[in-house]
Amino acid sequence: MKLEGRLIVVSNRLPVEIKHRGGGPRLSRSAGGLATALDSIWRFTHGSWVGWAGAADSPNANELLKKAARGRSYGFKPVALSRDEISKFYSGFANEIIWPLFHDMPSRCNFDPEYWEVYQRVNRRFAQATVDVTNGKDVIWAHDYHLMLMGRYLREVGNTTPAGFFLHIPFPAPDIFEKLPWRKTILKSLLQYDMLGFQTDRDRWNFVSCLERIVPEAHSVRENQFSSVSLDSHQTRVGTFPISIAFEEFANHAASRDVEELSRQFRHELANKFLVLGVDRLDYTKGIPERLRAFRILLRRYPELRHRVTMLQVVVPSREEIPNYKELRREVELLVSQINGEFTEGGWVPIHYMHRNLTRKQLLTYYRAADIALVTSLKDGMNLVAKEFCAAQVDELGVVVISEFAGASAELQHGALVVNPNDLAGIAEAIHKACVMPVEEKRSRMRLLRDIVRTYSVQNWAEAFLSAALDARVPATETHEAIPLKTPETREPKIA
């Protein structure tokens, strides 16, 4: 089947942002991975994207957004937020309560009741903006922890359009989730969506377990690969949909002459040392300090690897206005300094550190050049770095070392080296194993990983979710085939 109407994507931010620069408003690309994940999807459907646009109170905002929509298959519907709302909704409730709690770090939470009041108000505003651009044939797809209440407000205004919600971050177990003062309201609001999607089976079962404990009046039934939950005469389908990447785009661009030459030059500059790569947004969930300490253990325990192995740690700036993130940056940079001070010798610096944003070409160059991708998340919804690295490994010689608490480990565990991010000695041993691994074993593992990522691409992810969202509105006997967002005549688009 095909979508009868349009796709209405709703997220905290639009993929473009209006900022005041040089005395006037300017458009720039928003930070965050959702726009990248959905980029290929929009090539095969049309609709609207609802979200915050930055300085949307500018008198030229609408004109700028219309200009940004030219050539796209979707338009923009901005949601206006005041500075106070941005502070208490985004920095406050979303990132000082939900983010740490859902990543199993409740001690970092600030349960300010004013954050909750603003979170409700902003979710109601997002719901109204969505209804304003929606008709009955459309499909609403809301994204992430910023909009968990929106399903409730959609129903309150009488919306009957199929509405799905996908959570990009982990969902915690009941013992953690119960610490949230507004836990029942959030669970019941989520059940006003027709379809709920989670990254892993663990997240999905955590959600169902929370329902059993906190909302016992909700009835859950297992239906094939989905769960069906009924509450107050409304039925919600719950499923697992691990997000992925546009494999062919990454692989084709990584195989280009430009990237190949840049990769060769980079390795030459490092004197062809064995390269361990970490690429992370600056966040305390990514396990960057733990990774650095593990690398120090590696160099202490295996002195024969000194001069032979180099780590490149790229840290992408994020949420730098939040005190915890400033402290994390200082901790990371101090560790880099200490380790380099302990081990640096003539012609060899053990850790090369970058705190900056990367272009796509730079990122692929590092992926292509690296021998090991080191992913040590303390908790992660998915972690697409691991999948991007696999796609870029066209020579099939790289090794993935990944945390068991990253969502991607569920799919990649049979080809990657899986570690506990709290076991620093275990991470060091895994790096050593990757360094001495025979070439044939490397190739065998990487071929398996690339096949996995190639087979289940971001297009498959979107098609599976949207099909399930539509099926949630029809009897179980009237199920649909996956929505073909990609026609046989289309070719894989090139990266700009």
C-alpha positions as CSV (number, residue, x, y, z in Angstrom):
1,M,0.0,0.0,0.0
2,K,1.0,3.6,-0.3
3,L,0.3,6.6,1.9
4,E,-3.0,8.1,0.9
5,G,-2.1,11.5,2.4
6,R,1.0,13.1,3.6
7,L,3.6,12.4,6.3
8,I,3.5,14.9,9.2
9,V,6.8,14.7,11.1
10,V,6.9,16.4,14.5
11,S,10.1,16.9,16.5
12,N,11.5,19.3,19.0
13,R,13.4,21.1,16.3
14,L,13.0,21.7,12.6
15,P,15.9,20.5,10.4
16,V,16.7,24.2,9.9
17,E,17.2,26.9,12.5
18,I,16.8,30.6,12.4
19,K,19.6,32.5,14.2
20,H,20.3,36.2,14.5
21,R,23.7,36.9,12.9
22,G,25.2,40.0,11.5
23,G,22.2,42.1,12.6
24,G,19.6,39.9,10.9
25,P,18.0,36.5,10.9
26,R,19.9,33.7,9.1
27,L,19.1,30.1,8.3
28,S,21.4,27.3,9.3
29,R,21.1,23.5,9.5
30,S,20.0,22.3,13.0
31,A,22.3,20.1,15.0
32,G,21.1,16.6,15.7
33,G,20.8,13.3,13.9
34,L,17.0,13.1,13.2
35,A,17.2,15.3,10.1
36,T,20.0,13.1,8.7
37,A,18.0,9.9,9.5
38,L,14.9,11.2,7.8
39,D,16.7,12.9,4.9
40,S,16.4,9.8,2.6
41,I,12.8,9.2,3.6
42,W,11.6,12.6,2.4
43,R,12.9,11.8,-1.1
44,F,10.1,9.3,-1.5
45,T,7.2,11.0,0.2
46,H,5.8,14.5,0.9
47,G,4.2,16.4,3.8
48,S,5.1,18.8,6.6
49,W,7.6,19.1,9.4
50,V,6.5,20.6,12.7
51,G,9.0,21.9,15.2
52,W,10.8,24.8,16.8
53,A,12.7,27.0,14.3
54,G,14.9,29.0,16.6
55,A,14.4,32.8,16.4
56,A,10.9,32.3,14.9
57,D,9.7,35.6,16.4
58,S,11.7,37.4,13.6
59,P,9.4,39.2,11.2
60,N,11.1,37.5,8.3
61,A,10.8,34.0,9.8
62,N,8.0,32.7,7.6
63,E,9.8,34.0,4.4
64,L,13.0,32.3,5.5
65,L,11.3,29.0,6.1
66,K,9.4,29.2,2.8
67,K,12.8,29.8,1.1
68,A,14.3,26.8,3.0
69,A,11.4,24.6,1.8
70,R,12.1,25.2,-1.9
71,G,13.2,22.1,-3.6
72,R,12.1,19.9,-0.7
73,S,9.1,17.6,-0.7
74,Y,7.9,19.0,2.6
75,G,7.1,22.4,4.2
76,F,7.8,23.7,7.6
77,K,5.4,24.6,10.4
78,P,7.2,26.5,13.1
79,V,6.3,26.3,16.8
80,A,7.1,29.5,18.7
81,L,8.9,29.1,22.0
82,S,9.9,31.9,24.4
83,R,13.4,31.9,26.0
84,D,11.9,30.9,29.3
85,E,10.1,27.9,27.6
86,I,13.2,26.8,25.8
87,S,15.1,26.9,29.1
88,K,12.5,25.0,31.1
89,F,11.1,22.7,28.4
90,Y,14.3,21.7,26.6
91,S,17.2,22.4,28.9
92,G,15.0,21.7,31.9
93,F,12.5,18.9,31.7
94,A,13.9,17.2,28.6
95,N,17.6,17.3,29.5
96,E,17.8,17.7,33.2
97,I,15.1,15.1,34.0
98,I,14.2,12.8,31.2
99,W,17.6,12.5,29.5
100,P,19.5,11.4,32.7
101,L,16.6,9.3,34.1
102,F,16.1,7.4,30.8
103,H,19.9,6.7,30.7
104,D,19.8,5.2,34.2
105,M,21.4,8.2,35.9
106,P,18.7,9.4,38.3
107,S,21.3,11.2,40.5
108,R,21.7,13.7,37.8
109,C,18.0,14.6,37.7
110,N,16.6,18.0,38.8
111,F,12.9,17.3,39.4
112,D,11.8,21.0,39.3
113,P,8.0,21.2,39.3
114,E,8.1,24.3,37.1
115,Y,9.8,22.3,34.4
116,W,6.8,20.0,34.3
117,E,4.4,22.8,34.0
118,V,6.2,24.2,31.0
119,Y,6.6,20.7,29.4
120,Q,2.8,20.3,29.5
121,R,2.2,23.7,28.0
122,V,4.8,23.2,25.2
123,N,3.4,19.8,24.3
124,R,-0.1,21.2,24.0
125,R,1.3,23.9,21.6
126,F,3.0,21.3,19.5
127,A,-0.2,19.3,19.3
128,Q,-2.2,22.3,18.2
129,A,0.4,23.2,15.5
130,T,0.2,19.6,14.2
131,V,-3.5,19.6,14.0
132,D,-3.4,22.9,12.1
133,V,-1.5,21.3,9.2
134,T,-3.1,17.8,9.3
135,N,-6.0,16.2,7.5
136,G,-7.6,12.8,8.0
137,K,-5.6,11.0,5.3
138,D,-2.2,12.0,6.8
139,V,0.0,10.1,9.2
140,I,1.5,11.9,12.2
141,W,4.9,10.7,13.3
142,A,6.2,12.3,16.5
143,H,9.7,11.9,17.6
144,D,11.5,11.5,21.0
145,Y,11.2,12.3,24.6
146,H,10.4,15.9,24.1
147,L,6.9,15.1,22.9
148,M,5.6,12.2,25.2
149,L,2.5,14.2,26.1
150,M,1.5,15.2,22.7
151,G,-0.6,12.1,22.0
152,R,-2.9,13.1,24.9
153,Y,-3.4,16.6,23.6
154,L,-4.0,15.4,20.0
155,R,-6.9,13.4,21.3
156,E,-8.2,16.2,23.5
157,V,-8.7,18.4,20.4
158,G,-10.5,15.6,18.6
159,N,-7.7,14.6,16.2
160,T,-8.5,11.3,14.4
161,T,-5.4,11.2,12.2
162,P,-3.3,8.1,12.8
163,A,-0.5,9.1,15.1
164,G,2.7,7.3,16.0
165,F,5.6,8.0,18.4
166,F,9.2,6.8,18.2
167,L,11.5,7.0,21.2
168,H,15.1,7.5,20.1
169,I,16.6,7.1,23.5
170,P,16.4,4.1,25.9
171,F,13.3,3.4,28.0
172,P,14.2,2.6,31.7
173,A,13.3,-0.3,33.8
174,P,10.4,0.2,36.4
175,D,12.7,0.8,39.4
176,I,14.3,3.8,37.6
177,F,11.2,5.1,35.9
178,E,9.2,5.1,39.2
179,K,11.4,7.9,40.4
180,L,9.7,10.2,38.0
181,P,6.9,12.2,39.9
182,W,4.7,12.4,36.8
183,R,5.2,8.8,35.7
184,K,1.6,7.7,35.4
185,T,0.5,10.8,33.4
186,I,3.4,10.2,30.9
187,L,2.6,6.5,30.5
188,K,-1.1,7.2,29.9
189,S,-0.3,10.0,27.5
190,L,1.9,7.7,25.5
191,L,-1.0,5.3,25.2
192,Q,-3.0,7.9,23.4
193,Y,-0.7,7.4,20.4
194,D,-1.8,4.6,18.0
195,M,1.7,3.3,17.6
196,L,4.8,3.3,19.9
197,G,8.2,2.4,18.6
198,F,11.3,1.6,20.6
199,Q,14.9,1.0,19.6
200,T,15.4,-2.5,21.2
201,D,13.4,-5.3,22.7
202,R,14.8,-4.4,26.1
203,D,13.3,-0.8,25.9
204,R,10.0,-2.2,24.7
205,W,9.8,-4.7,27.6
206,N,10.8,-2.1,30.1
207,F,7.9,0.0,28.9
208,V,5.4,-2.8,29.2
209,S,6.8,-3.7,32.6
210,C,6.3,-0.1,33.7
211,L,2.7,-0.2,32.5
212,E,2.1,-3.4,34.5
213,R,3.4,-1.8,37.7
214,I,2.2,1.8,37.3
215,V,-0.9,1.6,35.1
216,P,-2.4,-1.8,36.0
217,E,-5.7,-0.9,34.4
218,A,-4.0,-1.1,31.0
219,H,-4.2,-4.5,29.4
220,S,-1.3,-5.8,27.3
221,V,-1.5,-8.7,24.8
222,R,1.4,-10.1,22.7
223,E,0.5,-10.1,19.0
224,N,3.3,-11.7,16.9
225,Q,6.1,-9.2,16.8
226,F,4.1,-6.5,18.5
227,S,2.3,-5.9,21.8
228,S,-1.2,-4.5,21.9
229,V,-2.2,-2.3,24.9
230,S,-5.7,-1.3,25.7
231,L,-6.7,1.6,27.9
232,D,-10.0,3.5,28.2
233,S,-11.3,2.0,24.9
234,H,-8.1,3.1,23.0
235,Q,-5.7,0.5,21.6
236,T,-2.0,1.2,21.1
237,R,0.4,-1.1,19.2
238,V,4.0,-1.3,20.7
239,G,6.9,-2.5,18.6
240,T,10.7,-2.6,18.2
241,F,12.2,-0.7,15.3
242,P,16.0,-0.2,15.5
243,I,16.9,2.9,13.6
244,S,19.6,2.6,11.0
245,I,21.5,4.6,8.3
246,A,21.4,5.0,4.5
247,F,24.0,2.3,4.0
248,E,24.6,2.7,0.3
249,E,25.1,6.5,0.6
250,F,27.8,6.0,3.3
251,A,29.5,3.1,1.5
252,N,29.5,4.8,-1.9
253,H,30.9,8.1,-0.6
254,A,33.5,6.3,1.6
255,A,34.7,4.5,-1.6
256,S,35.1,7.8,-3.5
257,R,38.6,8.8,-4.7
258,D,38.5,11.9,-2.5
259,V,37.8,10.1,0.7
260,E,40.3,7.3,-0.2
261,E,43.1,9.8,-0.8
262,L,42.3,11.8,2.3
263,S,42.3,8.6,4.3
264,R,45.7,7.6,2.9
265,Q,47.1,11.0,3.7
266,F,45.8,10.9,7.2
267,R,47.3,7.5,7.9
268,H,50.6,8.7,6.5
269,E,50.6,11.7,8.9
270,L,50.2,9.2,11.7
271,A,53.0,7.1,10.3
272,N,50.5,4.3,9.7
273,K,50.0,3.7,13.4
274,F,47.2,1.4,14.4
275,L,44.3,3.8,14.6
276,V,41.6,3.6,17.3
277,L,38.7,6.0,16.7
278,G,36.1,7.5,19.0
279,V,33.4,9.8,17.6
280,D,30.9,11.1,20.1
281,R,28.6,14.0,20.9
282,L,29.8,15.6,24.2
283,D,27.6,13.8,26.6
284,Y,28.1,12.0,29.9
285,T,26.2,8.9,28.6
286,K,28.8,8.2,25.9
287,G,31.5,6.9,28.3
288,I,34.3,9.1,27.0
289,P,36.3,9.3,30.3
290,E,35.9,5.6,30.8
291,R,37.3,5.0,27.2
292,L,40.3,7.2,27.9
293,R,41.1,5.5,31.1
294,A,40.8,2.1,29.4
295,F,43.2,3.3,26.7
296,R,45.7,4.3,29.5
297,I,45.4,0.8,31.0
298,L,46.1,-0.7,27.5
299,L,49.3,1.3,27.2
300,R,50.4,0.4,30.7
301,R,49.7,-3.3,30.3
302,Y,51.0,-3.7,26.7
303,P,54.1,-1.5,26.4
304,E,54.8,-3.2,23.0
305,L,51.8,-1.3,21.6
306,R,53.4,2.1,22.4
307,H,54.4,3.8,19.2
308,R,52.2,1.3,17.3
309,V,48.7,2.5,18.3
310,T,47.1,5.9,18.3
311,M,43.7,7.0,19.4
312,L,41.8,9.8,17.7
313,Q,39.0,11.1,19.9
314,V,36.5,13.4,18.2
315,V,34.1,15.2,20.6
316,V,31.3,17.1,18.9
317,P,30.1,20.1,20.9
318,S,26.7,19.7,22.5
319,R,24.5,21.5,25.1
320,E,27.4,23.5,26.3
321,E,25.2,25.9,28.2
322,I,24.4,23.1,30.7
323,P,26.9,23.0,33.6
324,N,27.3,19.2,33.6
325,Y,28.5,19.3,30.0
326,K,31.1,22.0,30.8
327,E,32.4,19.8,33.6
328,L,32.5,16.8,31.3
329,R,34.6,18.7,28.7
330,R,37.1,19.7,31.4
331,E,37.3,16.1,32.6
332,V,37.9,14.7,29.1
333,E,40.5,17.3,28.2
334,L,42.4,16.8,31.5
335,L,42.5,13.0,30.9
336,V,43.8,13.5,27.4
337,S,46.5,15.8,28.8
338,Q,47.5,13.4,31.5
339,I,47.7,10.3,29.2
340,N,49.7,12.2,26.6
341,G,51.9,13.6,29.3
342,E,52.6,10.1,30.6
343,F,53.3,8.3,27.3
344,T,54.3,10.8,24.6
345,E,57.7,10.1,23.1
346,G,59.5,11.5,20.0
347,G,57.5,10.9,16.9
348,W,54.4,9.5,18.8
349,V,51.5,11.2,20.6
350,P,49.1,8.5,21.9
351,I,45.9,10.5,21.8
352,H,44.9,13.1,19.1
353,Y,41.9,15.1,20.5
354,M,39.4,17.2,18.5
355,H,36.5,19.3,19.9
356,R,34.6,20.4,16.9
357,N,31.9,19.6,14.3
358,L,33.0,17.5,11.3
359,T,31.9,17.7,7.7
360,R,30.6,14.5,6.2
361,K,33.8,14.1,4.2
362,Q,36.0,14.5,7.3
363,L,33.9,11.9,9.2
364,L,34.1,9.4,6.4
365,T,37.8,9.9,6.1
366,Y,38.3,9.0,9.7
367,Y,36.0,6.1,9.5
368,R,37.9,4.8,6.4
369,A,41.3,5.3,8.0
370,A,40.5,3.7,11.4
371,D,41.3,0.2,12.4
372,I,39.0,0.1,15.4
373,A,35.8,2.0,16.2
374,L,35.5,2.3,20.0
375,V,31.9,2.8,21.3
376,T,31.8,2.7,25.1
377,S,28.4,4.2,25.8
378,L,27.2,3.8,29.4
379,K,23.7,3.8,27.9
380,D,22.6,4.6,24.3
381,G,19.4,4.3,22.5
382,M,21.1,3.0,19.3
383,N,24.5,4.7,18.5
384,L,24.7,5.1,14.7
385,V,28.4,5.7,14.8
386,A,28.9,2.0,14.9
387,K,26.7,1.5,11.9
388,E,28.3,4.3,10.0
389,F,31.7,2.9,10.6
390,C,30.7,-0.4,9.2
391,A,29.3,1.2,6.1
392,A,32.4,3.2,5.5
393,Q,34.7,0.1,5.9
394,V,34.8,-0.7,2.2
395,D,38.2,-2.5,2.7
396,E,36.5,-4.7,5.4
397,L,39.4,-4.6,7.8
398,G,38.0,-2.6,10.7
399,V,36.9,-4.0,14.0
400,V,34.0,-2.7,16.1
401,V,34.4,-2.6,19.9
402,I,31.0,-1.8,21.3
403,S,29.3,-1.4,24.7
404,E,26.6,-4.0,25.6
405,F,24.5,-1.0,26.7
406,A,24.4,0.6,23.3
407,G,21.2,-0.3,21.3
408,A,23.3,-1.2,18.3
409,S,25.0,-4.1,20.1
410,A,21.8,-6.1,19.9
411,E,22.2,-6.2,16.1
412,L,26.0,-6.2,15.9
413,Q,27.0,-8.5,18.7
414,H,27.9,-11.5,16.5
415,G,30.5,-9.5,14.5
416,A,31.7,-6.9,17.0
417,L,33.7,-7.2,20.2
418,V,31.1,-6.5,23.0
419,V,32.3,-4.9,26.3
420,N,30.9,-3.7,29.5
421,P,31.8,0.0,29.5
422,N,32.4,-0.1,33.3
423,D,35.0,-2.8,32.9
424,L,38.0,-0.7,31.9
425,A,40.4,-3.6,31.9
426,G,37.9,-5.5,29.7
427,I,37.9,-2.6,27.2
428,A,41.7,-2.6,27.2
429,E,41.7,-6.3,26.5
430,A,39.2,-5.9,23.6
431,I,41.4,-3.2,22.0
432,H,44.4,-5.5,22.3
433,K,42.5,-8.4,20.8
434,A,41.5,-6.2,17.9
435,C,45.1,-5.1,17.4
436,V,46.4,-8.7,17.1
437,M,43.4,-10.2,15.3
438,P,44.2,-12.1,12.1
439,V,43.2,-10.4,8.9
440,E,40.8,-13.1,7.9
441,E,38.9,-12.9,11.1
442,K,38.7,-9.1,10.7
443,R,37.3,-9.6,7.2
444,S,34.8,-12.2,8.3
445,R,33.5,-10.1,11.2
446,M,33.2,-6.9,9.1
447,R,31.5,-8.6,6.2
448,L,28.9,-9.9,8.6
449,L,28.4,-6.5,10.2
450,R,28.1,-4.7,6.8
451,D,25.6,-7.3,5.6
452,I,23.5,-6.6,8.8
453,V,23.6,-2.8,8.3
454,R,23.0,-3.0,4.6
455,T,20.0,-5.3,4.9
456,Y,18.1,-3.2,7.5
457,S,18.6,0.4,6.3
458,V,16.9,3.6,7.4
459,Q,14.4,3.2,4.6
460,N,13.4,-0.2,6.0
461,W,13.1,1.3,9.5
462,A,10.7,4.1,8.3
463,E,8.6,1.8,6.1
464,A,8.2,-0.8,8.9
465,F,7.2,1.9,11.5
466,L,4.7,3.7,9.2
467,S,3.1,0.5,8.0
468,A,2.7,-0.6,11.7
469,A,1.2,2.8,12.6
470,L,-1.4,2.5,9.9
471,D,-2.2,-1.1,10.8
472,A,-2.8,0.0,14.4
473,R,-6.0,1.7,13.2
474,V,-7.4,-1.4,11.4
475,P,-8.5,-4.9,12.6
476,A,-5.6,-7.4,13.0
477,T,-6.9,-9.4,10.0
478,E,-6.5,-6.4,7.6
479,T,-2.7,-5.9,7.8
480,H,-0.7,-4.1,5.2
481,E,2.5,-4.7,3.3
482,A,5.4,-2.4,4.1
483,I,4.8,1.1,2.6
484,P,7.1,1.4,-0.5
485,L,8.7,4.8,0.0
486,K,11.2,3.9,-2.6
487,T,10.1,3.2,-6.2
488,P,12.0,0.9,-8.6
489,E,13.0,3.8,-10.8
490,T,14.9,5.7,-8.1
491,R,18.6,5.5,-7.6
492,E,20.5,6.0,-4.4
493,P,21.0,9.7,-4.0
494,K,24.5,11.2,-3.8
495,I,25.7,13.0,-0.7
496,A,26.0,16.7,-1.2
